[in-house]
Every structure is written in structure tokens, then in C-alpha cells.
Amino acid sequence: MMIGNFERHSYPVIAGEALPAALEGRRDFEPDWEMQLAREVQNRAFPTTRPHIAGLDYYSDWRPARGLSGDYLDYFELPEGHLGLAIGDVSGKGLAAALLTSSLHSLARALRQYQQGSLSDLTTAIGELFYEVCPDSSYATMFVARYDPVRRLLRYVNAGHEPPVVLRQTAAGYRPVALEPTGPVIGMLRKSRFQENVVSLAPGDMLMAYTDGLCEAANCRGEEWGFRRLMAAVQVCSHGNARDIVEGVLATAETFAGGCPQRDDMTFWLGRVEKLSARRFQRSAFSGQLSAKIAAA
């Protein structure tokens, strides 16, 4: 039987003295199968489709360091054609981090229907619930945002995450503006307070959100790739669309690492406000709002 790309094996029921011997023979196999299944579950948790958002070109990709990732990424269409975005990083590596990541994903997905409160209220609710399942030695960073394509406003809360960067387009290139944390990490305190901020975007501006494993990608000499090289790679790839930039940046980081095993997962999301004519943008925005209303009906 096939589950995704993995084959599920049916084993006969074994009882009595034969059971220990049978388990002994499969001891080396079962953990591998369980890890494959865990990877499949985690792959399905990452977004597989990109909702159309008027005037916004965006793309993302990720590279787990150990097969299973402690990184979290999600994006989805909200009412009125808005885009919801969430990116996070659970402390630790491997299976334990992946389990907590799945919990964080489920909490955020369940609470995203909560439209009445602010993003700070949403983050507080996620933090309180995540605290209940988070071991004492673990925590998570998280950045949540809501983008309004009509007003080109990005509302966000940064719970201790690596600051996403707004890249303001100028005649000389791009000027970075970091979206610094507006509250603590989640999972360490039962109750925390978060501030919601707002930033405006202009046509041609970009927003990039990533986990710290991207800048911490290291070569075999122990030298880290770093933010300066990240910015240089974005600048070089900026003539392409969002997908070209994301794929080019990750390829550049991997080339720098030179095949050296990485210590941390890498996740990268980038969006660019398109330069549309007013009439074209209005048609695109109306189409997105109409689709959202039809889907909600």
C-alpha cells in the first residue's frame, strides 16, 4: 500500500515466543520507515500551493539539515484578498524539533480563523497553547503577518524571530529595513505580551523572511555565509521573479557551503510588490476578493 511516495508494509500478527525474534529482525528497518513517514507528514505541512494575491509575486523554499526540520512556514489567503504569513524556528534539531514544529503548525492553522482580534492577540493565544506542549528546554521564534494588497500595508508581530527585512527599492539598489522583534520567543513563558506594528510597501519593494540557518550556512572552514552575502545574492538575483530570487539565493548559499554538512535548517520566503497599472491592479484585486467570497459562500 502506498502512502505518498512511501510504501506501507503489512506484517502478519505474531504471538508468543516468536515475537521478540521477529522484532529483532526488523529493528534496523522500522526506525528508517518511521523517519520516512515523519518526513512525508512534515512535507505535507509545508504549503504546496500559492494563493493569488493581487500585485504580489512571492515564493519560498526550505532545506532541512537532518531530514526533519525544526523550521515552520505557512501562508494562506485571508478575507478581502489579504495574505497571511507565518514563519518560525523551533529550538533543537531532528525528530523532537519536528514534533514541536507540527504542534506549532496545527495551533496556527486552527487559530487563523480567529479574525476578530489583532495579530498580537493571535500570537498571545498561540504562545499560551504552545507553552502547554513545549518542554522546559525548548522554545520557538515566530513571525506572523497580514498583508493588505490594496493599501500595501503589512501588519506584523515578531516573537523573537530573526528579523525579516523590507528591501526598499532605490536608484542605487535596495535599502534594508529590519522588522525587529516586538515580543519574546514563545514556549518559555505562559503569558507574554506582543506589539503589533505596521509598515507600508511601495511598488518594487521586497520583503524577505527566513530562519537563521540561512545566514549560518557554513563552509568546511567554519566560515558562515552571513547577512552581507545574503543581501549581495538577493541583489544579483533581483532581475528575476520571486522564484528566481529564492532559488538563486539558496543555490548560492549551498555553493558557499561546498557540500559541508549543515548545523541548521534553512527556510527562505520572499515577496515583491509588483509595479502594476492602477486599472490592472484594480481588476486583479477585485478578482481576488470575488474568489474569496465565493469560497466562503
C-alpha positions in Angstrom: 0.0 0.0 0.0 1.4 3.4 -0.9 1.3 6.5 1.4 2.5 9.4 -0.7 5.9 8.2 -2.1 6.4 5.6 0.6 5.3 2.0 0.7 3.4 0.8 3.7 4.2 -2.8 4.6 1.6 -5.2 6.1 3.1 -7.5 8.7 1.4 -10.7 9.9 0.3 -10.9 13.5 3.0 -12.8 15.6 2.4 -14.1 19.1 4.2 -15.9 21.9 8.0 -16.6 21.8 8.3 -15.7 18.1 7.5 -12.1 18.7 10.9 -11.0 20.1 12.8 -12.7 17.3 10.6 -11.1 14.7 11.1 -7.6 16.2 14.8 -8.2 16.4 14.9 -8.8 12.7 13.1 -5.6 11.9 14.8 -3.4 14.5 17.1 -1.8 11.9 14.3 -1.3 9.4 11.4 0.2 11.4 13.2 3.4 12.5 14.0 4.2 8.9 10.4 3.6 7.8 9.2 5.8 10.7 11.6 8.6 9.7 10.4 8.4 6.1 6.8 8.7 7.2 7.7 11.6 9.5 9.3 13.4 6.6 6.2 12.8 4.5 4.0 14.2 7.2 6.2 17.3 7.6 6.4 17.8 3.8 2.6 17.9 3.7 2.6 20.6 6.5 4.5 23.0 4.3 2.5 25.0 1.8 2.0 23.3 -1.6 0.0 26.0 -3.4 0.4 29.8 -3.6 -2.9 31.7 -3.4 -3.1 34.5 -5.9 -2.6 37.9 -4.1 -3.2 40.9 -6.2 0.0 42.7 -7.1 2.3 40.4 -5.0 4.8 38.0 -6.5 6.1 35.6 -3.8 7.8 32.2 -3.4 9.5 30.1 -0.8 11.6 27.0 -0.3 13.4 25.2 2.5 16.4 22.9 3.2 16.3 20.6 6.3 19.7 19.9 7.9 18.9 16.4 9.1 16.0 15.1 7.1 13.4 16.5 9.6 13.1 20.3 10.1 12.6 22.5 13.1 11.6 25.3 10.8 7.9 26.4 10.3 6.4 28.2 7.3 2.8 28.8 6.3 1.0 31.2 4.1 -2.7 31.4 3.1 -5.3 33.7 1.7 -7.4 35.7 4.2 -10.7 37.5 3.6 -10.7 40.5 1.3 -7.8 39.1 -0.7 -5.2 39.6 2.1 -2.3 37.2 2.6 -1.5 35.6 5.9 2.2 34.7 6.5 3.8 32.8 9.4 7.4 31.7 9.7 9.1 30.2 12.8 12.0 28.2 14.1 11.8 25.6 16.9 14.9 25.2 19.1 16.8 21.9 18.6 17.1 19.6 15.7 15.8 16.3 14.4 12.6 14.4 15.5 12.0 16.4 18.7 12.1 19.7 16.9 9.9 18.3 14.1 7.2 17.2 16.6 7.1 20.7 18.2 7.0 22.2 14.7 4.0 20.1 13.8 2.3 21.3 17.1 3.0 24.9 16.2 1.7 24.4 12.7 -1.5 22.9 14.0 -2.1 25.7 16.5 -1.5 28.4 14.0 -3.8 26.7 11.4 -6.6 26.2 13.9 -6.4 29.8 15.2 -6.0 31.5 11.8 -9.8 31.6 11.6 -9.7 34.0 14.5 -10.5 37.2 12.6 -11.9 39.4 15.4 -8.7 40.1 17.3 -5.3 41.6 16.4 -2.2 39.8 15.4 -0.9 40.4 18.9 -3.9 38.6 20.4 -3.4 35.8 17.9 0.3 35.4 18.8 -0.6 35.5 22.5 -3.1 32.7 22.1 -0.6 30.6 20.1 2.0 31.2 22.7 -0.1 30.2 25.6 -1.2 26.9 23.9 2.4 26.2 22.7 3.6 26.6 26.3 1.5 23.7 27.3 3.2 21.2 25.0 6.7 22.7 25.0 9.4 21.1 27.2 11.2 23.3 29.6 14.4 23.3 27.5 12.6 24.3 24.2 11.1 27.4 22.7 10.2 28.8 19.3 10.6 32.0 17.4 7.7 33.2 15.2 6.9 36.0 12.8 3.2 36.4 11.8 2.0 39.0 9.3 -1.1 40.1 7.4 -0.6 41.8 4.0 -3.3 44.1 2.6 -2.5 44.4 -1.2 -4.9 47.3 -1.8 -3.4 49.6 0.8 0.0 47.8 0.5 0.2 47.6 4.3 2.0 44.8 6.2 0.9 44.3 9.8 3.1 42.0 11.8 4.2 40.6 15.2 7.7 39.3 15.6 8.0 36.9 18.6 11.8 36.8 18.9 12.4 35.7 15.3 15.3 36.5 13.0 14.2 39.9 11.8 12.5 39.8 8.3 13.8 42.6 6.1 11.9 45.0 3.9 14.0 45.9 0.9 13.2 49.4 -0.2 14.0 49.9 -3.9 16.2 52.9 -4.6 18.1 54.2 -7.6 21.3 52.7 -6.0 19.8 49.2 -5.3 17.9 48.1 -2.2 17.9 49.6 1.3 17.3 47.1 4.0 14.8 47.9 6.9 14.8 45.2 9.6 11.5 44.3 11.3 12.9 43.8 14.8 11.2 41.6 17.5 8.1 43.1 19.1 7.9 40.5 21.8 9.7 37.5 23.3 10.0 33.9 22.0 7.1 31.6 22.6 7.1 28.4 24.8 9.2 29.7 27.7 6.6 31.9 29.4 2.9 31.0 30.0 1.8 34.6 29.2 3.6 37.1 27.1 2.7 40.4 25.5 3.3 41.2 21.9 3.1 44.5 20.0 1.6 44.7 16.5 3.4 47.0 14.1 2.6 48.1 10.6 4.8 49.1 7.6 3.9 50.3 4.2 5.3 48.8 1.0 5.8 50.6 -2.4 5.8 49.0 -5.8 9.2 47.4 -6.4 9.8 46.8 -2.6 10.5 43.3 -1.4 10.0 41.5 1.9 12.2 38.6 2.8 11.6 36.3 5.8 14.0 33.5 6.7 15.3 31.3 9.5 18.8 31.9 11.0 20.1 28.7 9.4 20.3 30.6 6.1 22.9 33.1 7.2 24.6 30.5 9.4 25.3 28.2 6.5 29.0 27.4 6.9 31.7 26.0 4.7 34.2 23.4 5.8 36.5 26.1 7.2 33.7 27.1 9.6 33.1 30.4 7.9 29.4 31.4 7.9 27.7 32.8 4.8 26.3 35.8 6.7 23.8 38.6 6.1 26.1 40.6 3.9 26.4 37.7 1.4 22.6 37.1 1.6 22.0 40.7 0.6 24.5 40.5 -2.2 22.9 37.4 -3.5 19.4 39.0 -3.5 20.8 42.0 -5.3 22.4 39.8 -8.0 19.2 37.8 -8.5 16.8 40.7 -8.2 16.3 41.0 -12.0 14.2 37.7 -11.9 10.9 36.9 -10.3 10.4 35.8 -6.7 11.0 32.2 -7.5 14.2 33.0 -9.4 15.5 35.0 -6.4 14.7 32.3 -3.8 16.2 29.5 -5.9 19.2 31.7 -6.7 19.8 32.6 -3.1 19.6 29.1 -1.8 21.8 27.8 -4.6 24.4 30.5 -3.7 24.3 29.5 0.0 24.7 25.8 -0.9 27.6 26.6 -3.2 29.3 28.6 -0.4 28.9 25.6 2.0 30.6 23.4 -0.6 28.8 20.2 0.5 29.8 20.6 4.1 27.1 19.2 6.4 24.9 22.0 7.9 24.1 22.6 11.5 20.7 24.1 11.0 17.7 24.1 8.7 17.3 26.9 6.0 13.9 28.4 5.1 13.5 31.4 2.8 10.3 33.3 1.8 10.4 36.4 -0.5 7.7 38.6 -1.8 7.9 41.6 -4.1 5.2 44.2 -4.7 4.6 44.3 -8.5 4.6 47.5 -10.5 1.0 47.3 -11.9 -1.0 49.9 -13.6 -3.9 51.2 -11.5 -6.5 49.6 -13.8 -4.8 46.2 -13.9 -4.3 46.2 -10.1 -8.0 47.0 -9.5 -9.1 44.1 -11.8 -6.6 41.8 -10.0 -7.7 42.9 -6.5 -11.4 42.6 -7.4 -10.9 39.1 -8.9 -9.1 38.0 -5.7 -11.9 39.4 -3.4 -14.6 37.8 -5.5 -12.8 34.4 -5.4 -12.6 34.7 -1.6 -16.3 35.5 -1.3 -17.2 32.6 -3.5 -15.0 30.2 -1.5 -16.6 31.4 1.8 -20.2 31.0 0.5 
